[in-house]
Amino acid sequence: MMLTEAERKTSAASARPDRARPRSRITPEREAEMYEAVLDVLRESGYEALTMDAVAARAQCSKATLYRQWTGKPELIAMALRHQKPATLAGVDTGSLRGDFRAMVAQLDDRQMLKNASLMRGLVQAVHTHPDLFQALRDLLVHPELTGLDKVLVRAVERGEISAASPTLTYVPHMLLGALIARQLIEDKSADRAFVSHYIDAVVLPALGA
C-alpha cells in the first residue's frame, strides 16, 4: 500500500478532473441537487439505461447545463458518489491508527449505505463493460481515498504502531473494500457501521499488528 512520493503525485494528478473547459457557475446547493438527481435516476434505471436527458429532467435543468459542468455520464456519476461518500480518511488525524479508523466509521450513515447497496452492485457490474466509467471511478473516487489511507498508514508507521515491513500494508484497501462486498454475498446484508467497526477491530488492526 505504501506509495512512493512519485506515486502520490501521479495519483493526485490523475484524481483531478479536466477543468480546462469553461464552466457555468452554480451554487453548492444546486450542485448537490444535481448529484442527488443523478443518483436517484441511477437507482431507478441502472447505469445502462441512465441518460443525461433523464438526469436533466429530474434535476430540472437543461442537458447543456450538465455538459457545461461535467464531461458526461461517467464523470457525473463519479462526482455524485464522491459528493455523498459516507466516510473518508481524508483529513483524519486523531493521533492513533485505531482512532483514525474509528473517526472514519463514525462518519458512516447506515440508512445511506442501505440505500446505495444495490446501486453499488450495479456499478461493479457496469465497470466491466464501460472502461470510461471504470476510469472515472478510479480517478475521482478511488485514488483520493487510497491517498488518504496511505497517509494514515504512513503516520502509524512513523509513530511505531505498525511495522513498515508488514506485508499486510499492501492489502489494507483490499480488506476494507472486500468486506463491504462480501457481507452482501455471504449474509445477504449490506454493511453497516457496526459491521465495519467490528471488522476493523477483529481483522484489519490485528493483521497489521496494531
Residue frames as qw, qx, qy, qz and C-alpha x, y, z in Angstrom:
[[0.000, 0.884, 0.467, 0.000, 0.00, 0.00, 0.00],
 [0.358, -0.729, 0.023, 0.583, 2.75, 2.45, 0.94],
 [0.579, 0.772, 0.186, 0.184, 3.01, 4.75, -2.04],
 [0.588, -0.071, 0.048, 0.805, 6.26, 6.36, -3.09],
 [0.003, 0.595, 0.117, -0.795, 6.37, 10.15, -3.44],
 [0.097, 0.180, -0.612, -0.764, 6.24, 9.83, -7.22],
 [0.135, -0.354, -0.904, -0.199, 3.20, 7.54, -6.96],
 [0.053, -0.630, -0.558, 0.538, 1.45, 10.00, -4.67],
 [0.071, 0.481, -0.178, -0.856, 1.98, 12.83, -7.16],
 [0.143, -0.009, -0.802, -0.580, 0.76, 10.67, -10.02],
 [0.118, -0.480, -0.863, 0.100, -2.30, 9.63, -8.02],
 [0.007, -0.626, -0.341, 0.701, -3.12, 13.20, -7.07],
 [0.104, 0.342, -0.420, -0.834, -2.76, 14.37, -10.64],
 [0.167, -0.150, -0.879, -0.420, -4.95, 11.60, -12.01],
 [0.084, -0.528, -0.781, 0.322, -7.61, 12.35, -9.42],
 [0.090, 0.524, 0.100, -0.841, -8.12, 15.87, -10.77],
 [0.555, 0.585, 0.587, 0.074, -10.76, 16.02, -13.49],
 [0.373, 0.185, 0.332, 0.847, -10.07, 18.09, -16.57],
 [0.004, 0.804, 0.468, -0.367, -11.48, 21.53, -15.86],
 [0.302, -0.166, 0.326, 0.880, -9.89, 23.40, -18.75],
 [0.008, -0.495, -0.646, -0.581, -13.24, 23.81, -20.48],
 [0.197, -0.310, 0.143, -0.919, -15.47, 26.74, -19.37],
 [0.241, -0.388, -0.873, 0.172, -17.93, 26.03, -16.58],
 [0.274, -0.656, -0.221, -0.668, -21.00, 27.98, -15.67],
 [0.010, 0.247, -0.669, 0.701, -21.30, 28.92, -12.03],
 [0.634, -0.453, -0.504, -0.372, -23.76, 27.02, -9.90],
 [0.406, -0.649, 0.396, -0.506, -24.20, 27.20, -6.16],
 [0.031, 0.259, -0.945, 0.198, -23.06, 24.33, -3.94],
 [0.524, 0.178, 0.615, -0.562, -26.71, 23.75, -3.06],
 [0.716, 0.498, -0.106, -0.477, -27.69, 23.46, -6.72],
 [0.363, 0.484, -0.792, -0.078, -24.75, 21.16, -7.40],
 [0.233, -0.107, 0.890, -0.377, -25.86, 18.92, -4.53],
 [0.670, 0.343, 0.332, -0.568, -29.38, 18.80, -6.01],
 [0.632, 0.543, -0.441, -0.333, -27.95, 17.68, -9.35],
 [0.136, 0.360, -0.914, 0.131, -25.89, 14.97, -7.69],
 [0.445, 0.084, 0.742, -0.494, -28.95, 13.70, -5.84],
 [0.700, 0.462, 0.005, -0.544, -30.89, 13.70, -9.12],
 [0.512, 0.487, -0.680, -0.195, -28.34, 11.55, -10.94],
 [0.029, -0.198, 0.936, -0.289, -28.16, 9.06, -8.07],
 [0.589, 0.229, 0.492, -0.599, -31.96, 8.84, -7.92],
 [0.718, 0.498, -0.238, -0.424, -32.12, 8.09, -11.64],
 [0.301, 0.456, -0.837, 0.020, -29.24, 5.62, -11.31],
 [0.315, -0.067, 0.841, -0.435, -31.04, 3.73, -8.53],
 [0.668, 0.371, 0.342, -0.547, -34.22, 3.55, -10.59],
 [0.728, 0.610, -0.141, -0.280, -32.80, 2.82, -14.04],
 [0.876, -0.152, 0.294, 0.351, -29.30, 1.39, -13.63],
 [0.278, -0.563, 0.362, 0.689, -26.20, 2.58, -15.44],
 [0.331, 0.157, 0.750, 0.551, -27.07, 1.24, -18.88],
 [0.082, 0.714, 0.650, 0.246, -30.44, 2.97, -19.05],
 [0.232, -0.771, -0.207, 0.555, -29.38, 6.23, -17.42],
 [0.476, 0.562, 0.302, 0.605, -29.26, 9.16, -19.85],
 [0.234, -0.081, -0.168, 0.954, -28.25, 12.78, -19.47],
 [0.305, -0.367, -0.396, -0.784, -31.75, 13.70, -20.68],
 [0.632, -0.510, -0.578, -0.076, -33.28, 11.78, -17.76],
 [0.520, -0.303, -0.371, 0.707, -30.92, 13.43, -15.28],
 [0.053, 0.137, 0.107, 0.983, -31.67, 16.89, -16.71],
 [0.457, -0.473, -0.491, -0.571, -35.40, 16.26, -16.39],
 [0.660, -0.497, -0.524, 0.207, -35.05, 15.08, -12.78],
 [0.464, -0.279, -0.206, 0.815, -32.74, 17.97, -11.87],
 [0.178, 0.892, 0.398, -0.116, -34.98, 20.45, -13.72],
 [0.149, -0.723, 0.338, 0.583, -32.18, 21.85, -15.83],
 [0.700, 0.625, -0.211, -0.275, -31.10, 21.69, -19.45],
 [0.961, 0.020, 0.085, 0.263, -28.82, 18.97, -20.76],
 [0.476, 0.695, -0.151, 0.518, -26.46, 21.75, -21.88],
 [0.376, -0.798, 0.285, -0.375, -26.12, 22.82, -18.24],
 [0.920, -0.309, 0.240, 0.037, -24.99, 19.32, -17.30],
 [0.842, 0.329, 0.078, 0.420, -22.41, 19.21, -20.08],
 [0.155, 0.844, -0.204, 0.471, -21.02, 22.59, -19.03],
 [0.549, -0.688, 0.379, -0.287, -20.29, 21.11, -15.61],
 [0.686, -0.283, 0.669, 0.038, -19.28, 17.53, -16.42],
 [0.072, 0.393, -0.728, -0.557, -17.83, 15.77, -19.45],
 [0.591, -0.017, -0.635, -0.498, -20.54, 13.12, -19.49],
 [0.829, -0.382, -0.230, -0.338, -22.31, 10.34, -17.63],
 [0.815, -0.055, -0.442, 0.370, -19.22, 8.61, -16.13],
 [0.284, 0.245, -0.345, 0.860, -17.77, 11.78, -14.60],
 [0.444, -0.444, -0.042, -0.777, -21.16, 12.97, -13.35],
 [0.870, -0.331, -0.328, -0.159, -21.82, 9.67, -11.58],
 [0.710, 0.028, -0.420, 0.564, -18.32, 9.51, -10.08],
 [0.077, 0.329, -0.236, 0.911, -18.58, 13.08, -8.79],
 [0.629, -0.450, -0.166, -0.612, -22.06, 12.42, -7.37],
 [0.882, -0.253, -0.381, 0.114, -20.75, 9.41, -5.45],
 [0.519, 0.159, -0.351, 0.763, -17.74, 11.39, -4.26],
 [0.192, -0.477, 0.044, -0.856, -20.02, 14.21, -3.06],
 [0.732, -0.426, 0.012, -0.531, -22.17, 11.93, -0.90],
 [0.636, 0.194, -0.712, 0.225, -19.46, 9.44, 0.10],
 [0.670, -0.661, -0.269, -0.206, -20.41, 8.33, 3.63],
 [0.695, -0.666, 0.149, 0.228, -16.92, 8.07, 5.12],
 [0.620, 0.691, -0.213, 0.306, -13.44, 9.23, 4.28],
 [0.765, -0.393, -0.117, 0.496, -9.98, 9.21, 5.79],
 [0.396, 0.554, 0.075, 0.728, -9.06, 12.47, 4.06],
 [0.112, -0.670, 0.156, -0.717, -8.01, 14.99, 6.69],
 [0.825, -0.522, -0.140, -0.167, -8.41, 12.50, 9.56],
 [0.510, 0.386, -0.571, 0.516, -5.57, 12.58, 12.11],
 [0.661, -0.675, -0.156, -0.287, -6.54, 11.59, 15.65],
 [0.176, -0.740, 0.606, -0.233, -3.04, 10.62, 16.76],
 [0.470, -0.217, 0.853, -0.068, -3.54, 6.86, 16.56],
 [0.175, 0.059, -0.823, -0.537, -4.37, 4.32, 13.87],
 [0.074, -0.426, -0.892, 0.133, -7.31, 2.91, 15.82],
 [0.062, 0.611, 0.345, -0.710, -8.61, 6.43, 16.40],
 [0.156, 0.347, -0.455, -0.805, -8.32, 7.29, 12.71],
 [0.181, -0.156, -0.908, -0.345, -10.31, 4.23, 11.71],
 [0.061, -0.539, -0.752, 0.374, -12.93, 4.98, 14.37],
 [0.103, 0.527, 0.039, -0.843, -13.23, 8.54, 13.08],
 [0.206, 0.128, -0.698, -0.674, -13.88, 7.15, 9.61],
 [0.173, -0.330, -0.927, -0.045, -16.51, 4.70, 10.90],
 [0.003, 0.510, 0.523, -0.683, -18.23, 7.50, 12.84],
 [0.204, 0.342, -0.261, -0.880, -18.99, 9.18, 9.51],
 [0.078, -0.123, -0.919, -0.365, -20.93, 6.19, 8.18],
 [0.529, 0.064, 0.164, -0.830, -24.68, 6.56, 7.69],
 [0.363, 0.046, 0.930, -0.046, -26.44, 3.19, 7.91],
 [0.533, 0.618, 0.450, -0.362, -29.51, 4.40, 6.03],
 [0.354, 0.776, -0.333, -0.402, -27.43, 5.81, 3.18],
 [0.103, -0.400, 0.893, 0.177, -25.36, 2.63, 2.93],
 [0.461, 0.280, 0.827, -0.156, -28.52, 0.51, 2.72],
 [0.470, 0.748, 0.183, -0.431, -29.99, 2.89, 0.16],
 [0.310, 0.761, -0.473, -0.317, -26.91, 2.65, -2.04],
 [0.593, -0.274, 0.756, 0.047, -26.23, -1.09, -1.72],
 [0.719, 0.437, 0.537, 0.068, -27.98, -2.13, -4.95],
 [0.333, 0.932, -0.096, -0.110, -26.64, 0.95, -6.74],
 [0.184, -0.730, 0.644, 0.137, -23.06, -0.02, -5.98],
 [0.670, -0.004, 0.738, 0.083, -23.64, -3.63, -7.05],
 [0.629, 0.711, 0.313, -0.020, -24.90, -2.35, -10.38],
 [0.169, 0.926, -0.325, -0.094, -21.85, -0.14, -10.86],
 [0.490, -0.468, 0.723, 0.132, -19.49, -3.01, -10.04],
 [0.700, 0.320, 0.627, 0.122, -21.05, -4.91, -12.93],
 [0.438, 0.885, 0.144, -0.062, -21.05, -1.88, -15.25],
 [0.152, -0.838, 0.453, 0.266, -17.33, -1.15, -14.93],
 [0.643, -0.126, 0.709, 0.261, -16.53, -4.45, -16.66],
 [0.515, 0.511, 0.592, 0.352, -18.09, -3.25, -19.92],
 [0.137, 0.955, 0.154, 0.213, -17.61, 0.52, -19.61],
 [0.712, -0.006, -0.184, 0.678, -13.91, 1.46, -19.33],
 [0.072, 0.558, 0.006, 0.827, -14.78, 5.16, -19.22],
 [0.641, -0.659, -0.116, -0.377, -16.85, 4.58, -16.07],
 [0.892, -0.230, -0.193, 0.339, -14.06, 2.45, -14.60],
 [0.518, 0.269, -0.116, 0.804, -11.53, 5.23, -15.18],
 [0.205, -0.652, -0.055, -0.728, -13.79, 7.95, -13.80],
 [0.784, -0.579, -0.157, -0.158, -14.46, 5.99, -10.61],
 [0.826, -0.100, -0.162, 0.531, -10.74, 5.28, -10.15],
 [0.362, 0.393, -0.039, 0.844, -9.66, 8.87, -10.79],
 [0.239, -0.545, -0.024, -0.803, -12.35, 10.70, -8.86],
 [0.773, -0.493, -0.048, -0.396, -13.38, 8.27, -6.13],
 [0.958, -0.166, -0.146, 0.181, -10.82, 5.53, -5.53],
 [0.627, 0.365, -0.229, 0.649, -7.46, 7.29, -5.93],
 [0.142, -0.674, 0.210, -0.694, -8.22, 10.15, -3.49],
 [0.812, -0.497, 0.071, -0.298, -9.25, 7.63, -0.84],
 [0.927, 0.055, -0.165, 0.331, -6.17, 5.47, -1.42],
 [0.351, 0.550, -0.258, 0.712, -4.03, 8.56, -0.93],
 [0.460, -0.636, 0.172, -0.595, -5.84, 9.37, 2.32],
 [0.956, -0.283, -0.029, -0.065, -5.47, 5.80, 3.56],
 [0.774, 0.306, -0.244, 0.497, -1.78, 5.79, 2.66],
 [0.041, 0.645, -0.290, 0.706, -1.21, 8.92, 4.77],
 [0.738, -0.525, 0.119, -0.407, -2.96, 7.31, 7.73],
 [0.983, -0.071, -0.069, 0.153, -0.79, 4.19, 7.46],
 [0.548, 0.511, -0.268, 0.606, 2.42, 6.20, 6.99],
 [0.260, -0.672, 0.286, -0.632, 1.71, 8.13, 10.19],
 [0.904, -0.368, 0.066, -0.210, 1.02, 4.86, 12.02],
 [0.881, 0.196, -0.180, 0.392, 4.41, 3.54, 10.88],
 [0.261, 0.615, -0.274, 0.692, 6.13, 6.76, 11.95],
 [0.524, -0.605, 0.239, -0.549, 4.51, 6.51, 15.40],
 [0.050, 0.345, -0.921, 0.175, 5.72, 2.92, 15.72],
 [0.712, 0.017, 0.375, -0.593, 2.21, 1.46, 15.85],
 [0.932, 0.280, 0.221, -0.059, 2.84, -0.84, 12.90],
 [0.582, -0.371, 0.499, 0.524, 5.92, -2.09, 11.09],
 [0.354, 0.670, -0.302, -0.578, 6.92, -0.64, 7.73],
 [0.075, 0.314, -0.908, -0.266, 7.90, -4.19, 6.76],
 [0.529, 0.202, 0.714, -0.412, 4.42, -5.59, 7.36],
 [0.090, 0.073, 0.798, 0.591, 3.21, -7.34, 4.17],
 [0.086, 0.629, 0.753, -0.177, -0.35, -6.54, 5.26],
 [0.011, -0.567, -0.034, 0.823, 0.08, -2.85, 4.40],
 [0.051, 0.121, -0.663, -0.737, -0.36, -3.56, 0.70],
 [0.207, -0.315, -0.876, -0.301, -3.68, -5.28, 1.27],
 [0.046, 0.336, 0.562, -0.754, -5.49, -2.89, 3.62],
 [0.407, 0.247, -0.167, -0.864, -7.59, -1.37, 0.78],
 [0.466, 0.018, -0.806, -0.363, -8.47, -4.86, -0.44],
 [0.200, -0.230, -0.868, 0.392, -9.56, -5.91, 3.06],
 [0.176, 0.335, 0.360, -0.853, -11.75, -2.85, 3.59],
 [0.486, 0.255, -0.337, -0.765, -13.43, -2.93, 0.19],
 [0.389, 0.037, -0.903, -0.178, -13.68, -6.70, 0.17],
 [0.003, -0.226, -0.814, 0.535, -15.55, -6.71, 3.48],
 [0.379, 0.333, 0.142, -0.852, -18.19, -4.33, 2.13],
 [0.560, 0.249, -0.552, -0.566, -18.82, -6.51, -0.90],
 [0.320, 0.076, -0.943, 0.059, -18.51, -9.89, 0.83],
 [0.229, 0.124, 0.698, -0.667, -21.10, -9.23, 3.52],
 [0.616, 0.300, -0.036, -0.727, -23.83, -8.84, 0.92],
 [0.599, 0.289, -0.688, -0.289, -22.79, -12.06, -0.81],
 [0.303, 0.085, -0.903, 0.293, -22.33, -14.15, 2.33],
 [0.020, 0.282, 0.737, -0.613, -25.01, -12.80, 4.68],
 [0.037, 0.606, 0.630, 0.484, -27.37, -11.04, 2.25],
 [0.277, -0.863, -0.305, 0.291, -26.96, -7.88, 4.33],
 [0.380, 0.800, -0.087, 0.456, -25.48, -4.53, 3.44],
 [0.562, -0.013, -0.436, 0.702, -22.50, -3.41, 5.51],
 [0.270, -0.893, -0.233, -0.276, -23.34, -1.00, 8.32],
 [0.034, -0.819, 0.403, -0.406, -21.42, 0.98, 10.91],
 [0.746, -0.476, 0.417, -0.206, -21.37, -1.84, 13.48],
 [0.960, 0.195, 0.147, 0.140, -20.14, -4.39, 10.95],
 [0.530, 0.716, -0.212, 0.403, -17.34, -2.15, 9.64],
 [0.282, -0.772, 0.420, -0.384, -16.25, -1.26, 13.18],
 [0.865, -0.302, 0.388, -0.103, -16.13, -4.89, 14.29],
 [0.886, 0.412, 0.041, 0.209, -14.35, -5.92, 11.09],
 [0.282, 0.805, -0.341, 0.396, -11.62, -3.32, 11.58],
 [0.471, -0.645, 0.495, -0.342, -11.10, -4.37, 15.22],
 [0.893, -0.133, 0.415, -0.112, -11.21, -8.12, 14.50],
 [0.861, 0.354, 0.255, 0.259, -9.40, -8.31, 11.17],
 [0.448, 0.815, -0.063, 0.362, -7.65, -5.18, 9.91],
 [0.227, -0.855, 0.378, -0.273, -5.87, -3.99, 13.05],
 [0.816, -0.367, 0.445, 0.032, -4.72, -7.47, 14.18],
 [0.851, 0.410, 0.187, 0.270, -3.48, -8.21, 10.67],
 [0.310, 0.839, -0.180, 0.410, -1.39, -5.04, 10.85],
 [0.655, -0.075, -0.515, 0.548, -0.10, -5.94, 14.30],
 [0.058, -0.480, 0.118, -0.867, -1.68, -2.85, 15.82]]
